[in-house]
Amino acid sequence: MPPFGRLDRALWLVTLSPLVLGSSAGCGALIYQVDVVNAESAVSEAEHAGAAEASPYEYYAAREYLTEAQHEAAEAAYEDAMHYAERANDLARQALSRVRSSSRDARGDRAESAGAAR
């Protein structure tokens, strides 16, 4: 098979460039989807753990950031959407951490009061 000449390489470059550029254009949407799925999961987990009561600031802020991420993505502002989704995930994880630490504290308090009663 003969090697590609300059014209052949240029033709391939012109032919393949739109395919490569077109496929990379969807990367923002793909990365956003990963970020938003992680954030949705974290917010849902925090909700089921009782974060609305134990850590209301972080929980409700996470929900708002998640909503904002979805709005930004609807307008194809994927970089902003990813930022909001990451922030929602962080806040939901903080809320979950507070729920877990407050439940550990509550268990410790119950153990101490049970020990004092004896």
C-alpha positions in Angstrom: 0.0 0.0 0.0 1.6 3.3 -1.0 2.1 6.0 1.7 -0.3 8.9 1.9 0.7 11.9 -0.1 0.2 15.5 1.2 -3.1 15.8 -0.6 -4.4 12.6 0.8 -3.4 13.6 4.3 -5.1 17.0 3.9 -8.2 15.3 2.6 -8.3 13.0 5.6 -7.7 15.9 8.0 -10.6 17.9 6.4 -12.8 14.9 6.5 -12.1 13.8 10.1 -11.8 17.2 11.8 -15.6 17.8 12.0 -16.1 14.4 13.4 -13.4 14.8 16.0 -14.6 18.3 16.9 -18.2 17.3 16.8 -17.7 14.4 19.2 -15.7 16.5 21.7 -18.4 19.2 21.7 -20.7 16.8 23.6 -18.1 16.3 26.4 -19.5 19.2 28.5 -22.9 17.5 28.5 -21.4 14.2 29.3 -19.4 15.4 32.2 -22.3 17.5 33.4 -24.4 14.3 33.4 -21.9 12.5 35.7 -21.7 15.5 38.0 -25.5 15.9 38.2 -26.1 12.2 38.8 -23.6 12.3 41.7 -25.3 15.4 43.1 -28.8 14.0 42.8 -27.6 10.8 44.6 -26.0 12.8 47.4 -29.1 15.1 47.8 -31.4 12.1 47.9 -29.2 10.3 50.4 -29.1 13.4 52.6 -32.8 13.7 52.4 -33.5 10.1 53.4 -31.0 10.5 56.3 -33.0 13.4 57.7 -30.7 16.3 56.7 -33.7 18.6 56.3 -34.0 18.7 60.1 -30.4 18.0 61.2 -28.6 20.2 58.7 -31.1 22.4 57.0 -28.7 25.1 55.6 -26.5 22.6 53.8 -29.5 20.4 52.7 -31.6 23.2 51.2 -28.6 24.9 49.7 -27.7 21.6 48.0 -31.2 21.3 46.6 -31.1 24.9 45.2 -27.6 24.4 43.7 -28.9 21.2 42.0 -31.9 23.0 40.6 -29.6 25.8 39.3 -27.4 23.2 37.7 -30.4 21.8 35.9 -31.4 25.2 34.7 -28.0 26.1 33.4 -27.8 22.7 31.6 -31.1 23.4 29.9 -29.5 26.5 28.5 -26.4 24.5 27.4 -24.2 26.4 29.9 -22.5 23.2 30.9 -19.5 24.7 32.6 -21.7 26.6 35.0 -24.0 23.6 35.4 -21.0 21.4 36.4 -20.0 24.1 38.9 -23.4 24.1 40.5 -23.7 20.3 40.4 -20.3 20.0 42.2 -21.4 22.5 44.8 -24.7 20.7 45.3 -22.8 17.5 45.8 -20.4 19.0 48.3 -23.2 20.6 50.3 -25.2 17.4 50.3 -22.2 15.5 51.6 -21.7 18.0 54.3 -25.3 17.7 55.3 -25.0 13.9 55.4 -21.9 14.2 57.5 -23.7 16.4 60.0 -26.6 14.0 60.2 -24.2 11.1 60.9 -22.2 13.0 63.5 -25.4 14.2 65.2 -26.8 10.7 65.3 -23.5 9.4 66.8 -23.7 12.2 69.4 -27.2 11.2 70.2 -26.2 7.6 70.6 -23.4 8.7 72.9 -25.7 10.8 75.0 -28.1 7.9 75.4 -25.3 5.6 76.4 -24.0 8.1 79.0 -27.5 8.7 80.5 -28.1 4.9 80.6 -24.8 4.5 82.4 -25.6 7.3 84.8 -29.0 5.7 85.6 -27.4 2.5 86.8 
